[in-house]
Amino acid sequence: MKINVTLPFDHTGNPEEFLVPEAVVEVSRLVERLGFDGGNVTDHPCPTGRWLDSGGHYAQDPFVMLSFVAAATTRLRLQTGILVLPYRNPFITARAVATLDLYSRGRVTLGLGAGYLKGEYRALGVDFDRRNEIMDEYLVALRTALSSEEFTFKGSGYEALGNRTRPAGIQKPHPPMLVGGNSKRAIRRAVELADGWYPFFTGAQLSNTARTAAMNDEEDLAGGLAYLREHCEKTGRTDAPKIVLGSIVAPGEKPAPAELIDKIGQFEAMGVSGCAIGINGRTRAEWCDNAQSFAENVLSKVSKD
């Protein structure tokens, strides 16, 4: 089981602790040294104050942030968890992905989703009601731009006629692409267009406020996996998508180390190959101490093959 950690550089309440270059170097090198497989960053370029005040969070630009992390490390995977794909022209995204993958020597993993914040969609001038159609189109366009020497692609309001995204990244045909989301549509998208499915536990409050399909427990996950296998059979896909959990626990849960180990073992038995953990800490020192504790009490005791 490969375990990522959500990086703390969105913690704006203590800027001198987390919003300085020294924090990126210290935290990134620590989690690499502790044996985490990768570091995750989120994507909210222009969230509404209403959402932020009701429990939402800020986010740094994911590609800028991961570039800093890449420069401070040598092995740590660099993961978007998630990148809201419809927010940006897919060829702009392809250029950023290829650059980061090239200069990190092939360490990028893309968690991609359609997003759920209507106010953010409005601010960015993207049609919220068409987000799923845009997501499907942009995913194909992104794969095409990253996998081809020269490509032609006609999208909604844009067209490439013999264009190139070069120099390319290291990973071939492109960095791993994981489709985030718990809905049946997201699962079908993962089967048809991506390398993996990236579900996440929601909890009741997030499901209600974020307009996203709920996944409250292991039973819900098992239902999603059954639907994924069914759709693989229906479409003829023989290499089932990888299953990578966006989180080990639901929001608000604080299980003891032994419970976390049991959960990870259960997920692994269900076919999950990776997951992420969020670490708490009001200061950088506290965050690093808690990451060290997790590594000693959980990470060192689970398989990472």
C-alpha positions in Angstrom: 0.0 0.0 0.0 1.5 3.3 -1.1 0.6 6.2 1.2 0.7 9.9 0.3 0.4 12.9 2.6 -1.6 16.0 2.0 0.9 18.9 2.1 0.1 21.7 4.6 0.9 24.7 2.4 -2.7 25.8 2.3 -2.7 26.7 6.0 -3.1 30.4 5.8 -3.9 31.0 9.5 -0.2 30.8 10.4 1.6 32.2 7.4 5.1 32.5 8.9 4.9 28.7 9.6 3.6 27.3 6.3 3.6 30.1 3.7 7.4 30.5 3.3 9.9 28.7 1.1 11.7 27.3 4.2 8.5 25.4 5.1 8.3 23.8 1.6 11.9 22.5 1.9 11.6 21.3 5.5 8.2 19.5 5.1 8.9 18.1 1.7 12.3 16.6 2.7 10.8 15.3 5.9 7.9 13.4 4.3 10.3 11.9 1.7 12.7 10.8 4.4 9.9 9.3 6.4 8.9 7.1 3.5 5.7 8.6 2.2 5.2 7.8 -1.4 4.0 11.2 -2.5 2.7 14.7 -1.5 -0.7 15.9 -2.5 -1.9 19.4 -3.3 -5.4 20.8 -4.0 -6.8 23.2 -6.5 -9.1 26.1 -5.8 -7.9 29.2 -7.7 -10.8 31.5 -6.8 -13.2 30.0 -4.2 -16.1 32.0 -2.8 -15.9 33.6 0.6 -19.2 31.8 1.5 -17.6 28.4 0.9 -14.4 29.4 2.8 -16.4 30.7 5.8 -18.4 27.5 6.0 -15.4 25.1 6.2 -13.7 25.4 2.8 -10.0 26.0 2.4 -7.6 28.1 0.3 -5.2 26.4 -2.2 -2.0 27.4 -3.8 -1.5 27.1 -7.5 -0.8 23.3 -7.8 1.9 23.4 -10.5 3.8 26.2 -8.8 3.6 24.4 -5.5 4.6 21.1 -6.8 7.6 22.7 -8.6 8.9 23.9 -5.3 8.4 20.5 -3.8 10.1 18.8 -6.8 13.1 21.1 -6.3 13.4 20.1 -2.7 13.2 16.4 -3.2 14.4 13.6 -5.4 12.0 10.7 -5.0 8.7 12.0 -3.7 5.7 11.6 -6.1 4.0 14.9 -7.0 0.3 14.6 -7.0 -2.6 16.9 -7.7 -5.4 15.8 -5.5 -7.3 17.0 -7.3 -6.9 19.3 -10.3 -10.2 20.7 -11.5 -9.7 19.9 -15.1 -12.5 22.1 -16.6 -11.0 25.3 -15.1 -8.2 25.5 -17.7 -7.8 25.0 -21.4 -6.5 21.4 -21.6 -3.5 22.4 -23.7 -2.4 24.9 -21.1 -2.7 22.1 -18.5 -0.7 19.7 -20.8 2.1 22.2 -21.0 2.3 22.6 -17.3 2.1 18.8 -16.7 4.8 18.0 -19.2 7.2 20.7 -17.8 6.8 19.5 -14.3 7.2 15.8 -15.3 10.3 16.6 -17.3 12.1 18.6 -14.6 11.1 16.3 -11.8 12.4 13.3 -13.7 9.1 11.7 -14.1 7.4 12.0 -10.7 4.0 13.5 -11.6 0.6 11.8 -10.8 -2.5 13.6 -11.9 -5.7 13.4 -9.7 -8.3 15.0 -11.9 -11.9 15.9 -11.2 -14.9 17.9 -12.4 -15.1 20.0 -9.2 -18.3 21.1 -7.4 -18.0 24.8 -6.6 -20.6 26.7 -8.7 -19.3 30.1 -7.5 -15.8 29.3 -8.5 -16.9 28.1 -12.0 -18.8 31.4 -12.4 -15.7 33.4 -11.4 -13.6 31.6 -14.0 -16.1 31.9 -16.8 -16.8 28.2 -17.1 -20.2 26.6 -17.5 -21.0 24.8 -14.3 -23.9 22.9 -15.8 -21.7 21.5 -18.5 -18.8 20.5 -16.2 -19.1 16.8 -16.8 -19.2 17.1 -20.6 -16.2 19.5 -20.4 -14.4 17.1 -18.1 -14.7 14.2 -20.5 -13.6 16.3 -23.5 -10.7 17.9 -21.7 -9.5 14.5 -20.4 -9.3 13.2 -24.0 -7.6 16.4 -25.1 -5.1 16.3 -22.3 -4.1 12.7 -23.1 -3.8 13.5 -26.7 -1.6 16.5 -26.2 0.7 14.6 -23.7 0.9 11.4 -25.8 1.5 12.6 -29.3 4.4 14.1 -31.2 2.0 16.2 -33.2 -1.7 16.2 -32.7 -5.0 17.3 -34.1 -8.0 17.8 -31.8 -11.3 19.7 -32.2 -12.9 20.8 -28.9 -15.7 23.1 -27.9 -14.5 26.5 -28.9 -10.9 25.6 -29.6 -9.0 23.5 -32.2 -5.5 22.1 -32.6 -4.4 21.5 -36.2 -1.0 19.9 -36.1 0.2 21.3 -32.8 2.9 20.1 -30.4 3.5 20.0 -26.7 7.3 19.7 -26.6 9.5 19.0 -24.8 7.5 16.1 -23.5 7.5 14.7 -20.0 9.4 11.6 -18.9 6.6 9.2 -18.2 5.1 7.5 -21.3 2.6 7.8 -22.8 1.8 10.3 -20.0 1.8 10.6 -16.2 -0.8 8.4 -14.4 -4.2 10.0 -14.6 -6.7 9.2 -11.7 -10.3 10.3 -12.0 -11.7 11.7 -8.8 -15.3 11.5 -7.6 -17.7 9.1 -6.1 -20.5 9.2 -8.6 -21.3 6.5 -11.1 -20.4 8.9 -13.9 -17.0 9.5 -12.3 -16.5 5.7 -12.1 -17.5 5.2 -15.8 -15.1 8.0 -16.7 -12.2 6.3 -14.8 -12.9 3.0 -16.6 -13.3 4.6 -20.1 -10.7 7.4 -20.0 -8.2 7.1 -17.2 -5.6 4.9 -15.4 -7.3 4.9 -12.1 -10.3 5.8 -9.9 -9.7 8.3 -7.1 -12.7 8.2 -4.7 -12.8 10.0 -1.3 -14.7 9.7 1.9 -17.0 12.6 2.3 -19.0 12.6 5.5 -22.6 14.0 5.5 -21.8 17.7 5.7 -19.5 17.7 2.7 -21.9 15.7 0.7 -24.7 18.2 1.4 -22.7 21.4 0.8 -20.4 20.3 -2.0 -23.0 18.8 -4.3 -20.9 15.6 -4.5 -21.9 12.0 -4.2 -21.5 10.6 -0.7 -19.1 7.9 0.2 -19.4 7.4 4.0 -17.7 4.1 4.7 -16.2 0.9 3.4 -19.6 -0.4 2.4 -20.1 2.5 0.0 -16.6 2.0 -1.3 -17.4 -1.7 -1.9 -20.5 -0.6 -3.9 -18.4 1.7 -6.1 -15.8 -1.1 -6.7 -18.6 -3.5 -7.7 -19.9 -0.9 -10.2 -16.4 -0.3 -11.5 -15.9 -4.0 -12.2 -19.3 -4.2 -13.8 -18.5 -1.3 -16.1 -15.1 -2.8 -17.0 -16.8 -6.0 -18.1 -19.4 -4.0 -20.0 -16.8 -2.0 -21.9 -14.3 -4.8 -22.4 -11.6 -3.3 -20.3 -9.4 -6.1 -19.0 -6.8 -4.0 -17.1 -9.0 -2.7 -14.3 -8.2 0.9 -13.2 -6.0 1.3 -10.1 -7.9 2.3 -7.0 -6.3 5.1 -5.0 -8.2 6.6 -2.1 -8.1 10.3 -1.7 -8.2 9.8 2.1 -7.9 7.0 4.6 -10.6 8.5 6.9 -13.7 10.6 6.5 -13.7 14.3 7.6 -13.7 14.5 11.4 -12.6 11.0 12.1 -9.6 10.6 14.4 -8.8 6.8 14.6 -6.0 5.5 16.7 -2.9 4.1 14.9 -4.1 0.5 15.4 -7.4 1.4 13.8 -5.6 3.1 10.9 -3.5 0.0 10.3 -6.7 -2.2 10.3 -8.4 0.2 7.8 -5.4 0.2 5.5 -5.3 -3.6 5.6 -9.0 -3.7 4.8 -8.6 -1.3 1.9 -5.7 -3.4 0.5 -7.8 -6.5 0.7 -10.5 -4.7 -1.3 -8.0 -4.0 -4.1 -6.9 -0.4 -3.1 -3.3 0.2 -4.1 -2.8 3.7 -2.5 -4.3 6.2 -0.2 -3.6 9.6 1.4 -3.5 10.9 5.0 -4.0 14.4 6.3 -1.7 15.5 9.1 -2.7 18.1 11.6 -0.5 20.8 13.1 -0.9 24.4 14.1 2.8 25.1 13.7 5.4 23.6 11.3 7.1 21.9 14.3 3.8 20.3 15.5 3.0 19.2 11.9 6.4 17.6 11.5 6.1 15.9 14.9 2.7 14.5 14.0 4.0 13.3 10.6 6.9 11.6 12.4 4.5 9.9 14.8 2.3 8.6 11.9 5.4 7.3 10.1 6.6 5.4 13.2 3.2 4.1 14.3 1.4 3.4 11.0 3.5 3.9 7.9 6.4 1.6 9.1 3.9 -1.2 9.8 2.0 -1.4 6.5 3.2 -2.8 3.2 4.3 -0.4 0.5 5.1 -2.9 -2.2 
